[in-house]
Amino acid sequence: MDGPSAKRGMALLGGAVALRRFWIEKEELKEGVFSLTGELFHHLVDVCRIGEGHEFELLPGDGSAYLVKALAVGKKELQVESLSVRPLPALPRPYVHLYVSVPRLPKLDGILEKSVELGVKKVTPFLSDFSFLRKESEISSNRKVRWEKIVKGATRQCGRGDLMEIGEVEPLSRILSAFNRSGRTLGLFPFEGEGSMTLKQSLRSLKVQDVDEVAVFVGSEGGFSVKEVKRFQELGMEPLTLGDQVLRVETACLALVSILKYELNL
């Protein structure tokens, strides 16, 4: 394949050619020759300009990438041939579970997208005394569908092998009442008030290697109430400081996950 058109569906990374990846529902994936239609067809052909002869990977969220080759472009379908399959790296343990006090919803959209890229296993929005929304009914089913689309889009972009989970929106009190029943979760509680130690100090003093999951709770821009702080402490989570500056909720989420990835070699 020669010329610029041959590079469609591919990206250059450090001089090497990387195949484009696209999310697909598991039931749409077939063996041999099959057709891609609907929204995926539109994205492949009209947006990404995939054409005859181009090779790309399809990700159904089962931990594998399926290599296919475009055979023919129709008005409403793209005919492809399945070529091979390869396993994608699984997320390393301990998994990161990010709990976020519900901020303004566009901010939560961004947190979800970046969490996928940073390898977070699960994000659970929660309702707290100072969260932007206070009732579960204030989050519509359409918003939840949007969250699923955001996760799938970010998964396609970064080539992750699984879909990040989105937990049901619940009150913080309910989450904490059932927290760490397995005894295999390490809870972290960053706080904009006075903290007894930094996140780095906490991770290095605790036996992180003995847990399956690290759960980190991020409050709203109003922080946590005195009652909530007391409840965290009752569960053995002392407040951690992230420095002198008060961070926006979306900044705190990205900073915390990045620190966890570095300190835990995730």
BELZI-V956456 format. One record per pair of residues at least 24 apart in sequence whose ideal C-beta (glycine too) atoms are under 8 Angstrom apart, sorted by the first residue. I is the first residue (numbers start at 0). J is the second residue. D is the distance in Angstrom with one decimal. If there is no record, write none. Layout:
# BELZI-V956456
i = {I:I}
j = {J:J}
d = {D:D}
This chain:
# BELZI-V956456
i = {0:4:5:7:7:7:7:7:8:8:8:8:8:8:8:9:9:18:18:18:18:19:19:19:19:20:20:20:20:20:20:20:20:21:21:21:21:21:21:22:22:22:22:22:22:22:22:23:23:23:24:25:25:25:27:28:28:28:29:30:31:31:32:32:32:32:32:33:33:33:34:34:34:34:35:35:35:35:36:36:36:40:40:40:43:44:44:49:54:56:58:58:58:58:58:58:60:60:60:60:61:62:62:62:62:62:63:63:64:64:86:87:87:87:88:89:89:90:90:90:90:91:91:91:92:92:93:93:93:93:93:93:93:94:94:94:94:94:95:95:95:95:95:95:95:95:95:96:96:96:96:96:96:96:96:96:97:97:97:97:97:97:97:97:98:98:98:98:98:98:98:98:98:99:99:99:99:99:99:100:100:100:100:100:100:100:100:100:100:100:100:100:101:101:101:101:101:101:101:101:102:102:102:102:102:102:103:104:104:104:104:106:106:106:107:108:108:108:109:110:110:110:110:111:111:111:111:111:111:112:112:112:112:113:113:113:113:114:114:114:115:115:115:115:115:115:115:116:116:116:116:117:117:117:117:118:118:118:118:119:119:120:120:120:121:121:121:121:122:122:122:122:123:123:123:123:123:123:124:124:124:125:125:125:125:125:126:126:126:126:127:127:127:127:127:127:127:128:128:128:128:129:129:129:129:129:129:129:130:130:131:135:135:135:138:171:171:171:172:175:175:175:178:178:179:179:181:183:183:183:183:184:184:184:184:184:185:185:185:185:186:186:186:186:186:186:186:187:187:187:187:187:187:187:188:188:188:188:188:188:188:189:189:189:189:189:189:189:189:189:189:190:190:190:190:190:190:190:191:191:191:191:191:192:192:192:193:193:194:194:194:194:194:195:195:195:196:196:196:197:197:197:198:198:198:198:198:198:199:199:201:202:202:202:203:207:213:213:215:215:215:217:217:217:217:218:219:220:220}
j = {52:50:52:47:48:49:50:53:47:48:49:53:54:55:69:53:55:54:55:56:66:47:49:55:56:55:56:57:58:64:155:156:158:47:55:56:57:58:155:57:58:59:60:151:152:154:155:57:58:59:59:59:60:61:59:57:59:65:81:81:80:81:70:78:79:80:81:78:79:81:76:77:78:79:76:77:78:79:75:76:77:75:76:77:77:72:77:77:82:158:87:154:155:158:159:160:154:160:161:162:160:86:87:89:160:161:87:160:158:160:160:158:159:160:160:160:161:118:120:161:265:118:264:265:211:212:185:207:210:211:212:213:263:120:121:211:212:213:119:120:212:213:215:256:259:260:265:120:121:122:123:184:212:213:214:215:121:122:123:215:217:252:255:256:122:123:124:125:174:214:215:216:217:123:124:125:217:248:252:124:125:126:127:129:130:171:216:217:218:219:223:248:125:126:130:131:132:138:168:219:130:131:219:220:248:249:131:131:132:138:142:247:248:249:146:145:146:149:249:248:249:252:253:146:149:150:153:163:165:149:150:152:153:153:252:253:256:163:252:256:149:150:153:154:157:159:163:153:156:157:159:253:256:257:260:159:256:260:265:163:256:163:164:212:163:164:165:166:163:164:165:166:165:166:167:168:169:174:165:166:168:168:169:170:171:174:168:169:170:171:170:171:218:219:223:224:227:223:224:226:227:218:219:220:221:222:223:224:219:221:219:168:169:170:168:216:227:230:230:230:231:234:214:234:214:234:211:209:210:211:212:210:211:212:213:214:210:212:213:214:214:215:216:231:234:235:236:213:214:215:216:236:239:255:215:216:231:236:237:238:239:215:216:217:218:238:239:240:241:251:255:218:222:223:228:238:239:240:218:222:241:245:246:222:228:238:238:240:237:238:239:240:241:237:238:239:237:239:240:239:240:241:239:240:241:255:258:262:258:262:239:259:262:263:262:263:259:263:255:256:259:248:251:252:255:248:248:247:248}
d = {6.6:7.3:7.8:7.4:5.2:6.5:6.4:5.7:6.6:7.9:5.1:4.1:6.8:4.7:7.9:8.0:8.0:6.3:5.5:5.1:7.1:6.7:7.8:4.6:7.2:6.9:4.6:7.5:5.5:6.6:5.7:8.0:4.9:7.9:6.3:7.3:5.8:6.9:5.4:7.8:5.4:7.8:7.5:4.6:7.4:5.8:4.3:4.4:6.7:5.4:6.9:4.3:6.9:6.6:8.0:6.2:5.2:6.3:7.0:5.6:6.9:6.0:6.8:6.5:7.3:5.0:7.7:7.6:6.5:7.3:4.3:6.7:5.3:7.4:6.5:4.6:8.0:6.1:6.1:4.8:7.8:6.6:5.9:5.3:5.7:5.9:5.8:6.9:7.2:7.8:7.7:6.5:6.5:7.2:7.8:7.1:7.4:7.6:5.8:4.7:7.9:6.2:5.8:6.5:4.5:6.1:6.3:6.9:7.4:7.3:7.6:7.1:7.3:3.1:6.7:6.7:7.6:5.7:5.9:6.9:7.8:8.0:7.6:5.2:6.0:8.0:7.2:6.4:5.1:5.7:5.4:5.0:6.8:3.6:7.3:6.7:4.7:7.3:4.9:5.8:7.6:5.5:7.1:6.1:5.6:7.9:7.0:5.9:4.8:7.8:6.9:7.6:5.3:7.0:4.5:7.4:7.3:4.8:7.4:5.9:6.9:6.3:7.6:6.6:7.8:5.0:7.9:5.6:6.8:6.3:6.9:4.6:6.8:7.4:5.4:7.0:5.1:6.9:6.3:7.7:5.9:7.5:4.5:7.1:4.4:7.3:8.0:6.5:4.9:4.0:7.9:7.1:6.9:6.1:4.6:5.6:4.8:7.5:6.8:7.3:7.5:5.2:5.9:6.8:4.6:7.1:5.4:7.9:7.9:7.7:6.3:7.9:6.4:5.0:7.8:7.1:7.3:5.7:5.7:7.6:5.4:5.0:7.8:5.8:5.1:6.1:7.5:7.6:7.1:5.4:7.9:7.5:4.7:7.8:7.4:5.6:7.9:6.3:7.1:6.6:8.0:5.7:3.7:5.8:6.6:6.4:4.8:5.8:7.3:4.8:7.9:7.4:4.7:6.7:6.4:7.4:7.9:6.7:6.1:6.0:5.9:6.8:6.7:7.3:6.6:4.0:7.4:5.9:6.6:7.5:5.8:6.8:7.5:3.1:7.5:7.9:7.4:7.1:7.9:7.3:4.8:6.9:5.8:6.7:4.7:5.7:6.6:7.0:4.8:6.6:7.7:4.5:6.6:6.3:6.6:7.4:6.2:7.3:4.0:7.0:6.1:7.0:4.8:7.9:3.2:6.1:7.1:6.5:4.7:7.9:6.2:5.3:7.3:7.9:5.4:7.9:6.3:8.0:7.3:5.6:7.5:6.3:7.5:6.2:7.7:7.4:7.6:7.9:5.4:4.3:6.7:6.1:6.9:4.6:7.5:5.4:4.5:7.2:4.9:6.9:4.9:7.9:7.1:7.7:6.5:7.3:4.7:6.6:6.8:4.4:7.0:6.8:6.3:7.9:8.0:5.4:4.5:4.0:7.1:5.8:6.3:6.9:7.4:6.6:7.9:7.5:4.9:7.6:5.4:6.6:6.3:7.4:7.3:6.6:6.8:3.5:6.5:7.2:7.5:5.2:7.8:5.0:7.7:7.1:7.6:6.4:7.0:7.4:7.6:4.4:4.9:3.2:8.0:4.9:6.5:7.6:7.3:6.2:7.3:6.5:5.7:7.6:5.1:7.9:6.6:7.0:5.6:7.8:7.0:6.3:5.5:7.6:4.8:7.0:7.4:6.2:6.2:7.2:5.4:7.7:7.1:6.1:5.2:5.4:6.7:7.4:6.1:6.4:5.6}
